[in-house]
Amino acid sequence: QVQLVESGGGLVQPGGSLRLSCVASGSGFSINSMGWHRQAPGKERELVAIVTSGGSTNYADSVKGRFTISRDNDKNTVSLQMNSLKPEDTAVYYCHANVRSIYGTNYWGKGTLVTVSS
């Protein structure tokens, strides 16, 4: 009932910036929160950042001060501005939404690859 589509991934040099976006579409839902998770090769998936419909945010310690998450509630979108990127930020980034819906509560996008390399 809810589809999440990520965009904005790509190759960037260390110290560079990249902006990811995610659009939620469908019907019969309202969003409680949206966020980003990532999974690097050979590592477990981890939370990067989340934002609620009320605007509160939470970040992983590894990205605090470098990444900024934001939402447009009317457009059901979430963005992740990533600055001062490091090679260890290389991962597949997944969009996540927690919603109010009779069809379900948690939805995931298919992911977008971010590669930080010189």
ABEGO torsion letter per residue (X at the ends): XBBBBBBGBEBBBBGBBBBBBBBBBEBGBBBABBBBBBBBBGBBBBBABBBBAAGBBBBBAAABGABBBBBBAAAGBBBBBBBGBBAAABBBBBBBBBBBBAAEABBBBAEBBBBBBX
